[in-house]
């Protein structure tokens, strides 16, 4: 029989289906009581209930994703404004590595508290056993993003010493495209040409804001107003070229780290969904193996969730940052710290939690788009609070970012509908 896509196949097969249904009704009339119409209503009701549960679950996930993405945008805005005020205006001198180390400790404590609150781990003894028997022993994969983020932080300093801040920021904005590329490679995500255009427009808008917002020091002024052939000659300067190369490397590593974390985080979720499907099939006649597995206090549904992954990442990061912080500060870890620095560390910890939740309920690409949207708020509030520039090109860049974020949301919605209808996008 010739197959037809979509709705056409359903319409052409309607007559055959209706005739088979009538035959089934006549046969089943011998086995069902009058009024049942040959239909197993219990199965129909179960299917309707399952469909309603699935729809409600999807709606809840979308709501949670929107909530965490908005919260992440606000956190990034507050964090950038606080850092600008601490470093740019107050000229506070403190170790950035110590701040990163403290924020990992705060993230670890918060994740442990959330894990303890879970109904199946609500005991210090069970929590301790779970952490040492499950979390620590399987923490090796999280060493990869911890090491990647360390390299990103380390190579940013020599890069900034060789190129000006505006060029470095412009290259760093390519993280959006780098994240999308690695999402296609590592996660097999399907990103359409429409979304690629939207992401490219987003990068251009963010780059325009970053370039025009750079401080007016003589080096940047010279580079911005120099002739085109002088820009080309700069690229043959080995020191400058090496700085650009380091900026590109840290951008690619940042995108890779985000997607790798998403891959590890969602691997457990997919396995849980498959296991839950198996449990539904075993409800009527559970096997002894499934009963033994469900009775285990460390069943896979509570084995490695988002809090476990945060604990693993925090532990790996602490192992890396503690010796670096001690070496950098020569043991005087909290030199130059104020309440504002503590607030910045707390915001960093909150950002780490929100990043994990945003990636869990949406994707690393969507998370990166939300971070770019925070730049618009930072630019506006920076102008209001710190009298930073807000000229025509910056307003144009802000408009491009806002339109791109809105277009990305619409693209995701339309493509989800098309895929659910069976179309390839």
C-alpha positions in Angstrom: 0.0 0.0 0.0 1.3 3.4 -0.9 2.0 5.5 2.2 1.1 9.2 2.5 2.5 11.6 5.0 0.6 13.4 7.7 -3.1 13.9 7.5 -3.4 12.5 4.0 -2.5 9.0 5.2 -5.1 9.2 8.0 -7.8 10.3 5.5 -7.0 7.6 2.9 -7.0 4.9 5.5 -10.3 6.0 7.1 -12.6 3.6 5.2 -10.4 0.5 5.9 -10.2 1.5 9.6 -14.0 2.0 9.9 -14.8 -1.4 8.3 -12.4 -3.1 10.6 -13.9 -1.3 13.5 -17.4 -2.5 12.5 -16.2 -6.1 12.2 -14.6 -5.8 15.7 -17.9 -4.4 17.1 -19.9 -7.3 15.7 -17.4 -9.9 17.1 -17.1 -8.2 20.5 -20.9 -7.9 20.9 -20.8 -11.6 22.0 -18.5 -10.8 24.8 -19.5 -7.4 26.1 -22.7 -6.4 27.8 -25.3 -4.2 26.1 -24.3 -0.6 26.2 -20.6 -1.1 25.9 -20.7 -0.9 22.1 -17.8 -3.3 21.8 -15.3 -0.9 23.3 -13.2 -1.4 26.3 -14.0 1.9 28.1 -11.4 1.2 30.8 -8.6 1.3 28.3 -10.0 4.5 26.8 -10.2 6.2 30.2 -6.7 5.1 31.0 -5.4 6.5 27.7 -7.2 9.8 28.4 -5.8 10.0 31.9 -2.3 9.3 30.6 -2.6 11.9 27.9 -3.8 14.5 30.4 -1.0 13.7 32.8 1.6 14.0 30.0 0.1 17.3 28.9 0.1 18.7 32.4 3.7 17.5 32.9 4.8 19.3 29.7 3.0 22.5 30.8 4.6 22.3 34.2 8.1 21.8 32.6 7.5 24.8 30.3 6.5 27.0 33.3 9.5 25.9 35.3 11.8 26.5 32.4 10.4 30.0 31.9 10.7 30.7 35.7 14.3 29.6 35.9 15.4 31.4 32.7 13.9 34.7 34.0 15.5 34.2 37.3 18.9 33.5 35.6 18.5 36.7 33.6 17.9 38.7 36.7 20.8 37.0 38.6 23.2 37.7 35.7 22.1 41.3 35.6 22.6 41.8 39.4 25.9 39.9 39.3 27.4 42.0 36.5 26.2 45.3 38.1 27.7 44.3 41.5 31.0 43.3 40.0 31.2 46.6 38.1 30.5 48.6 41.2 33.0 46.6 43.3 35.9 46.6 40.8 35.2 49.7 38.6 34.0 52.2 41.2 35.1 51.0 44.7 38.4 49.6 43.3 38.2 46.6 45.7 41.3 44.3 45.5 40.3 40.7 46.2 41.1 37.3 44.7 38.7 36.2 42.0 39.7 32.6 42.5 38.7 32.8 46.2 35.3 34.2 45.1 34.8 31.2 42.8 35.9 28.8 45.5 33.5 30.3 48.1 30.6 30.2 45.6 31.3 26.5 45.0 31.1 25.9 48.8 27.8 27.8 49.0 26.5 25.8 46.0 27.6 22.6 47.7 25.8 23.5 51.0 22.6 24.5 49.2 22.5 21.3 47.1 23.1 19.2 50.1 20.2 20.9 51.9 17.9 20.4 48.9 19.0 16.7 48.7 18.2 16.3 52.4 14.7 17.7 51.9 13.8 14.9 49.5 11.4 12.5 51.0 13.5 9.4 50.3 16.8 10.9 51.7 15.4 12.6 54.8 18.0 11.3 57.2 21.5 12.4 57.8 22.7 8.7 57.8 21.0 8.0 54.5 22.2 11.2 53.0 25.8 10.5 54.1 25.6 7.0 52.6 24.1 8.3 49.4 26.8 10.9 49.0 29.7 8.6 49.6 28.3 5.5 47.9 26.6 7.1 44.9 27.6 10.7 44.4 31.4 10.7 45.1 32.1 7.4 43.4 30.4 8.5 40.2 31.8 12.1 40.2 34.5 11.4 37.6 32.5 12.8 34.6 32.1 16.1 36.3 35.8 16.6 36.4 35.6 17.6 32.8 33.4 20.7 33.1 35.2 21.7 36.3 38.6 21.6 34.5 37.1 23.3 31.4 35.8 26.2 33.5 39.2 26.5 35.2 41.0 26.7 31.8 38.5 29.3 30.6 39.2 31.5 33.6 43.0 31.0 33.3 43.4 31.8 29.6 41.1 34.9 29.8 43.9 36.8 31.7 46.7 36.4 29.1 44.2 37.1 26.3 43.1 40.4 27.9 46.8 41.4 28.2 47.2 41.1 24.4 43.9 42.4 23.0 41.6 45.2 24.2 38.5 44.4 26.2 36.1 45.3 23.4 37.7 42.7 21.0 37.8 40.1 23.8 34.1 40.6 24.6 33.1 40.6 21.0 34.9 37.2 20.5 33.4 35.9 23.8 29.9 36.6 22.5 30.4 33.9 19.9 29.7 31.5 22.8 26.1 31.4 21.6 27.1 29.9 18.3 29.7 27.7 19.9 27.1 26.2 22.2 24.7 25.6 19.3 27.5 23.8 17.4 28.4 21.5 20.3 24.7 20.9 21.0 24.4 19.5 17.4 27.6 17.4 17.9 27.2 16.0 21.4 23.4 16.0 21.8 22.3 15.5 18.2 20.1 18.5 18.6 18.3 19.6 15.4 18.9 23.3 14.9 17.1 24.7 11.8 18.4 27.5 9.5 15.7 29.7 11.0 17.2 29.4 14.5 20.8 29.8 13.2 19.7 33.2 11.7 18.2 34.2 15.0 21.3 33.2 17.0 23.6 35.1 14.5 21.5 38.2 14.8 21.6 37.9 18.6 25.4 37.6 18.5 25.6 40.7 16.3 23.4 42.7 18.7 25.4 41.7 21.7 28.7 42.4 19.9 27.5 45.9 19.0 26.5 46.6 22.6 29.9 45.3 23.9 31.9 47.2 21.4 30.2 50.6 22.0 30.2 50.1 25.7 33.9 49.6 26.1 35.8 52.2 28.2 37.3 55.1 26.3 41.0 54.5 26.9 43.6 55.6 24.4 44.5 52.0 23.3 40.9 51.2 22.4 40.3 54.6 20.9 43.3 54.1 18.6 42.2 50.6 17.5 38.6 51.7 16.8 39.7 54.7 14.7 42.6 53.2 12.9 42.5 52.5 9.2 41.5 49.1 7.7 45.1 48.2 6.7 46.3 48.9 10.2 43.7 46.3 11.5 45.2 43.8 9.0 48.7 44.6 10.2 47.6 44.0 13.8 46.7 40.4 12.9 50.3 39.8 11.8 51.5 40.9 15.3 52.1 37.5 16.9 51.2 38.7 20.4 47.9 40.2 19.3 47.1 37.1 17.2 47.9 34.8 20.1 45.5 36.9 22.3 42.7 36.5 19.7 43.5 32.8 19.5 43.1 32.4 23.3 39.8 34.3 23.2 38.5 31.9 20.6 39.7 28.9 22.6 38.0 30.1 25.8 34.8 30.8 23.8 34.8 27.3 22.3 35.6 25.7 25.7 32.8 27.6 27.4 30.3 26.3 24.8 31.6 22.8 25.1 31.4 22.9 28.9 27.8 24.0 28.9 26.7 21.3 26.4 28.7 18.6 28.2 27.1 19.5 31.5 23.7 19.3 29.8 24.6 15.8 28.4 25.6 14.5 31.8 22.6 16.1 33.5 20.0 14.8 31.2 21.4 11.3 30.7 19.9 10.3 34.1 16.6 11.9 33.3 16.2 9.9 30.1 17.1 6.7 31.9 14.5 7.5 34.6 11.8 8.1 32.0 12.6 4.7 30.4 12.5 3.0 33.8 9.2 4.7 34.8 7.8 3.4 31.5 8.9 -0.1 32.5 7.3 0.3 35.9 4.0 1.2 34.3 4.1 -1.9 32.2 4.9 -4.0 35.3 2.1 -2.6 37.5 -0.3 -5.5 37.0 2.2 -8.3 37.3 5.5 -7.0 38.8 8.4 -9.3 38.7 10.5 -10.2 41.7 13.4 -8.2 40.2 11.4 -5.1 39.8 10.0 -5.4 43.4 13.6 -5.8 44.7 14.7 -2.8 42.7 11.8 -0.6 43.9 12.5 -1.5 47.5 16.1 -0.4 47.3 16.7 2.8 49.2 19.0 3.9 46.3 16.7 3.3 43.3 17.8 5.1 40.2 15.0 7.6 40.4 16.8 9.1 43.5 20.3 8.1 42.4 21.6 11.1 40.4 19.4 14.1 40.1 20.2 17.7 39.5 21.3 18.2 43.1 23.6 15.2 42.9 25.2 16.7 39.8 25.6 20.1 41.4 27.3 18.4 44.4 29.7 16.5 42.1 30.5 19.7 40.2 31.0 21.7 43.4 33.3 19.0 44.9 35.4 18.8 41.7 35.7 22.6 41.5 36.6 22.9 45.2 39.4 20.4 44.7 40.8 22.6 41.9 40.2 26.1 43.3 41.4 25.6 46.9 45.1 25.0 46.1 45.1 27.7 43.5 43.5 30.2 45.9 46.0 29.4 48.7 48.9 29.7 46.3 47.6 33.0 44.8 46.9 34.7 48.2 49.7 33.0 50.1 47.2 31.8 52.7 45.5 35.2 53.2 42.3 34.1 51.4 39.9 36.8 52.4 42.1 39.8 52.0 40.0 42.8 50.7 36.7 41.1 51.3 33.6 43.2 52.2 29.9 42.5 52.5 29.7 43.4 48.8 32.2 40.7 47.9 30.2 38.2 50.0 27.1 39.3 48.1 28.9 38.7 44.8 29.9 35.2 45.8 26.4 34.4 46.9 25.1 35.6 43.5 27.6 33.4 41.8 26.4 30.4 43.8 22.8 31.2 42.9 23.7 31.6 39.3 25.3 28.1 39.3 22.1 26.6 40.7 19.9 28.5 38.2 22.2 27.4 35.3 21.7 23.7 36.2 18.0 24.1 36.6 17.7 26.1 33.4 19.7 23.5 31.4 17.6 20.7 33.0 14.2 22.1 32.0 15.3 23.8 28.7 18.7 23.6 27.0 22.2 25.0 27.2 21.5 27.1 24.0 18.4 28.6 25.6 20.3 29.3 28.8 23.0 31.2 26.7 20.2 33.2 25.0 18.9 34.2 28.5 22.4 35.3 29.5 22.6 37.5 26.4 19.3 39.0 27.3 20.7 40.0 30.7 23.2 42.2 28.9 20.4 44.5 27.8 19.3 45.0 31.4 22.9 45.5 32.5 23.4 48.2 29.9 20.3 50.1 30.9 20.8 49.9 34.6 24.5 50.6 34.1 23.6 53.9 32.4 21.1 54.8 35.2 23.3 53.8 38.1 26.9 54.4 36.9 26.3 56.9 34.0 27.7 54.4 31.5 27.2 55.2 27.8 23.8 54.6 26.1 24.1 56.0 22.6 22.4 55.2 19.3 24.4 52.1 18.4 24.0 50.7 21.9 20.2 51.2 21.7 20.3 49.6 18.2 22.2 46.6 19.7 19.7 46.3 22.5 16.8 46.3 20.0 18.5 43.6 18.0 19.0 41.4 21.2 15.3 41.9 22.3 14.0 41.0 18.8 16.3 38.0 18.6 15.3 36.7 22.0 11.6 37.0 21.1 12.2 35.4 17.7 14.1 32.5 19.3 11.1 31.9 21.6 8.7 31.9 18.6 11.0 29.7 16.6 11.2 27.1 19.3 7.4 27.1 19.7 6.7 26.8 16.0 9.3 24.1 15.4 7.9 22.1 18.4 4.5 22.2 16.8 5.8 21.2 13.4 7.8 18.3 14.9 4.8 17.1 16.8 2.8 17.1 13.5 5.5 14.9 11.9 7.3 17.5 9.8 11.1 17.6 9.6 12.6 21.0 10.4 
